């Protein structure tokens, strides 16, 4: 079973690499669901991981829904080209129509851009599938579009709640597409995911850091949120997840 960690910094990527994760999904603003990381962040992450794991940047030009305009898609195509040229192993993309189906035209452009930049690039469809009208109809479309894997919680708020659907998705995809469980995934969920036939799990493994006690002044937040808070990768959670994965892999080989 493969372990993927969502990270927002070069330090987080380095921690994931040191603790034995197989790949990272690199993004910015994880608290907004993630948006495309900068090229500078990509370069710094490459230096920190030093080839020890794969880096897969999220390609999402804004927070909010997954109904992207032509201009949004153009931006995403440029981001794909630049990040793959920097050495990314793949990209994480997704787009939906107003009806909640896979936006085949937009998604095909993104896949084509990735393959044009690097024929070996992996392409992951992200949790937009969990906001789709029908995850199985979406999966059937993705099977024809050149994707490597799908990140999903099984059309539920958390992967644990979506286990039944995840199991059915694995059966439906067969060997043509990897189904990776993610979204509210806990360490305790990992064995069940392995038993269901999932070959990869995705965790944010995050914790929030705050310096509010230092007397910080809000610079514009109106919702009462801590103006100093930010998200970092929790190395201990990554280590515990890797231990779970290792134990399951060892058990399966005996």
N, C-alpha and C positions, 0 to 999 in steps of 0.2 A: 504494500500500500504506500502511495506517495503522500507526502505532507507538503502543503502549500501554505504560506503565511502572507497575509496582507500587511504591507509595511508602508510607512510614509516618510522614511528617512534613510540616509545611508547607514547610520548607526543601527537602525532596526534591521536593515538588510544584512549587515555584518553579523548581528546577533543570530538571525535565522540561519545564516551560513555556518556559524560556529557551533550551533546546536544540532546541525544535521538535517535541516529542512531540505527538501529536494528543489523547491523553487519558491519565488516570491512573486506576488502580484504587487507591483509598485504603483502607488497613487499618491495624490495629495488630498487633503481635506477629507479624511476618512469619516469625520463626524457629519459630513454632508452626503455620505454614501460613496465618496471617492470621485475625483476628477483626474484628468490627465496630469502626470507629473511633468516638471520642467526638464529640459535637456540637461541643465546643470545638475539636477538631482539624479538623473539617469547616469551621468558621467561619474558622479561621486559614488553611487552605488556599485558601479562596475569596479571601481578601485577598492571598495570595502570588501566585496565578496571574492574578488581575485579568482574568478572562475570556479568557485566551489559550489555554486548552484545556478539555476536558470533564473533570469529576470524577465518578467512578463508585465510590461506597463499596461495599465488601464487606459483606454482611449475613450474619454467622455468629456466633452468640452464645457459642460455646465452641469450643475445639480438639477434636480427636478425629475421630470418624466423622461421617457425614452422615445418621444416623438420628435425626431430631428428634422430641421429644415435643410434645404439644399446647401445653404451656407454652412450649417453645422457639419454636414457630411464632408464638404470640401475641407473644412478645418481638420476633421478627423483623418482624412486621407493624408494631409500634410504631416500631421503628428505621427502617423504610422510610418511614413517614409523616413522621417528624421530619427525616430527612436530605434527603428530597426537598423538604420545605418550606424547608429552608435554601438550596436552590439546586442540589442535585446534578442532573446531567443524566440519571442512570440509576442502577440498583443491580445488584449482582452476587449471585446467589442460587443455591441448589441444595439438593436433599434426595432421599434414597434410601430405599427400603423395605428391610426386613431381607433380602429376596430379591435385592437389588441392582438393582432397577428404579427408574425415576423415581417418586418419591412424588407422584403426580398431584394428590391432594387438597391436600397441603401446598403444593406448588409453585403450584397454581392460586390458592390464597389469597394467596401472596406477589405473584404477577403482578397479581392483582386489586387488591391494596392499592397497588401502585405506580401502576397506571393510574388508580385513584380519586384518588390524591394529585396526579398530573400525567398527563394523557392522553397527553402527548408523551414521557413517560419511556421510556428504553431499558432493556431488561432482559436481562442476560447470565446464562447458566447456566454456573457455574464448573466446575472440574476434578473435581467429584463425578462427572461423566460418565466419568472415567478410573478410577473405582472401581466403576462399574456392571457388571452381569453381561454386557451386550452393548451396546457403544456405538452400534451401528446401530439397535437396538430403542429405545434411549434417544433417539437423534436423531429417530426417527420420532414419538415422543411429543412431543418439544419443538416439532416443527413445527406442532403443533395447539394449543399452549398460549400463544401470543402472545409468544414470545421474539424478541429482536433478533439475538442472537449466542450462540455457544457457545465457551467457552475450553477447549481440550483439547490434550493431548500425543499424541493418537491412541491412547489406551489403552495407552501405554507409559510407562516412567519418564521419558523425555525426548522432546521433540517430534522431535528428529532421528531417533530410533529408530522413532517412530510415523509417519514420512512417508508410507508406503504407505497406512495407514489414514486419515490426514488427507486425502490426495488423494481417496480414495473418499468420504469424508464431504463434501468440497466438491461432488463430482459429485451426491451424493444430495440435498444441501440445495438446490442450484441457487441461485436468487435469493431464496428464501424466508427464508433464515437465513444470517448471516455466520459462517463458521468461522474462529476466531482461534487461531493456533498459540501455545502457551505451555507452560512446564514444562521446565526444564533447557535452554531454548533458548539457543544460543550465537550470537555474531555471524556465525560461519561458516555457520550453518544458514539465515540469512535468504534468500540467493539461491535455495536449493532450495525454500524455502517459496513464494517468489514464482513460481517455475517451475511449482510444483504447483497454482497457481491460488488460493492463499490470499490474501486481501485485507487481512489484519491479522496482526501479530505482537505478542506480549506478553513483556516481559522484566522481571525484578526489578531488574536493573542495580544490584546491591547490593554493598557491601563492609562488612567488620566493623571496628569501631573498638574499641580496648582501651586502658585505662590501668593494666593489671595491674602494670606496673613501678613504679607509684607506691605500692606496698605496701597495696593494697586488701585488706580482710578480707571473706570470704564471709559473707553474711547468710542463709544457709540452704540453698544449693545443695549437694546430696550427691553429685553425679555427677562432681565434679572439674572442672566447666566453669568457664571464666573468669567470675568474678562481675561484672566491669566491662564485659564485651563487649556491644556493641549494634550494630544494623544501620543503615546510612545509604545514601542513594542516591549512586551513583558517577557524577558528572556526565560524566566522560570516556567511560564506557560508553554513556551516553545519546547523547552526541555522535557516537560511532562508529556506533551503531545507526541514528541519523538519517541519517548520511552514506550508509550502505548502502541504506537505503530510498530516499533521494533519487536515488542512482545508478540503482537499478532502475526507478524511476518515469520518469526521464529516458530511459533506454534503451528502455523500452516505448513511449514517445511518439515515438521517432524512426522 
